[in-house]
């Protein structure tokens, strides 16, 4: 093998190693699917919280809102503040509704985190309408939601 061919072969090998290392190191093979949703509600008062990961969702042709029909849901009544983690590793979807239970909570602050990164936050009264939030994989967070 000539010296020129050896240099080309070594150069190609080095480039291949650098390319392979950069592909592996850049996260192309990492799974970007969130694994945990954290719901956090700050304030004072009592609220009712409905959560579900077993639901179907479709966009309404008339209102444009996302319509959600839950097949299974958990409903709890809690004193604020409240926080809970929900695993979405096996089924990357999540629905939550926060509504009044008794007197209206004061200063309600509602936040959603995906794997520790805040994705949604609102602070408002729930006297007129509940706060609803839907996460579906590869979709922007959805808050315009009708429940069937």
C-alpha positions in Angstrom: 0.0 0.0 0.0 1.4 3.4 -0.9 1.9 6.2 1.6 -0.8 8.3 -0.2 -3.3 5.5 0.0 -2.5 4.9 3.7 -3.0 8.6 4.5 -6.4 8.6 2.7 -7.5 5.4 4.5 -6.4 6.8 7.9 -8.2 10.2 7.1 -11.4 8.4 6.1 -11.2 6.2 9.2 -10.7 9.2 11.4 -13.6 11.1 9.7 -15.8 8.0 10.2 -15.0 7.8 13.9 -15.7 11.5 14.4 -19.0 11.3 12.5 -20.1 8.2 14.5 -19.1 9.8 17.8 -21.0 13.0 16.9 -24.2 11.1 15.9 -24.1 9.1 19.1 -23.3 12.1 21.2 -25.9 14.4 19.7 -28.9 12.5 21.0 -30.3 11.3 17.7 -31.0 7.9 19.3 -32.4 9.3 22.5 -36.2 8.9 23.0 -37.6 12.5 23.3 -41.0 11.3 24.7 -41.7 12.9 28.1 -41.9 10.4 30.9 -43.4 12.4 33.7 -46.1 15.1 33.9 -46.1 17.2 37.1 -49.3 19.1 37.9 -48.9 21.9 40.5 -51.7 24.1 41.9 -50.9 26.9 44.3 -53.4 28.9 46.2 -55.8 28.5 49.2 -59.1 26.7 49.2 -60.6 23.5 48.2 -60.8 22.2 44.5 -61.9 19.2 42.7 -59.4 17.6 40.4 -60.1 15.1 37.6 -57.2 13.4 35.9 -57.1 10.7 33.2 -54.8 9.0 30.8 -57.5 6.8 29.4 -59.4 9.1 27.0 -60.1 9.8 23.3 -59.8 13.3 22.0 -61.0 14.9 18.7 -61.3 18.4 17.5 -64.9 19.8 17.3 -65.9 20.9 13.8 -68.2 23.6 15.1 -66.3 25.1 18.1 -62.7 24.2 17.3 -62.3 23.0 20.8 -60.8 19.6 21.6 -63.5 17.2 22.8 -62.3 14.7 25.4 -64.2 11.6 26.5 -62.5 9.8 29.4 -63.0 6.0 29.8 -61.4 6.0 33.2 -60.6 8.9 35.5 -59.6 9.7 39.0 -61.5 12.4 40.9 -60.2 13.9 44.1 -61.1 16.8 46.4 -58.0 18.6 47.8 -57.0 21.5 49.9 -54.5 23.7 48.1 -51.6 23.8 47.5 -51.3 20.5 45.6 -48.7 18.8 43.5 -48.5 15.3 41.9 -46.4 13.5 39.3 -48.0 11.3 36.7 -46.0 8.7 34.7 -46.8 9.0 31.0 -43.9 6.7 29.9 -46.2 3.9 28.5 -49.1 6.1 27.3 -48.0 9.7 26.5 -51.3 11.5 27.1 -52.7 13.3 30.0 -55.9 15.2 30.9 -56.6 17.3 34.0 -59.5 19.5 35.0 -59.6 21.7 38.1 -62.9 23.1 39.3 -64.4 24.7 42.4 -65.5 22.6 45.3 -67.3 24.9 47.8 -65.9 28.4 48.0 -63.7 29.7 45.3 -60.0 29.4 46.0 -58.1 32.7 46.0 -55.1 33.3 43.9 -55.2 30.0 41.9 -51.9 29.4 40.1 -51.9 26.3 37.8 -48.7 24.9 36.3 -47.8 21.8 34.1 -44.3 20.5 33.8 -43.0 17.8 31.4 -39.9 16.1 32.7 -39.3 19.1 34.9 -39.7 21.8 32.2 -42.6 24.1 32.7 -44.9 23.9 29.6 -48.0 25.7 30.8 -49.0 28.2 33.4 -52.2 30.1 34.2 -53.4 32.1 37.1 -57.1 32.8 37.0 -60.5 32.3 38.8 -62.3 29.0 38.2 -65.6 30.5 39.3 -67.0 30.7 35.8 -65.3 27.7 34.2 -62.8 25.1 35.2 -59.2 24.9 34.1 -58.7 22.1 31.6 -55.4 20.9 30.1 -54.6 18.1 27.7 -51.2 16.8 26.7 -50.9 14.6 23.6 -47.6 13.4 22.3 -46.2 15.7 19.6 -48.9 18.3 20.1 -48.8 21.8 21.7 -50.4 21.9 25.1 -54.2 22.2 24.7 -56.4 24.3 27.0 -59.5 24.9 24.8 -61.2 21.6 25.9 -64.8 20.4 26.1 -65.5 17.3 28.1 -68.2 14.9 27.0 
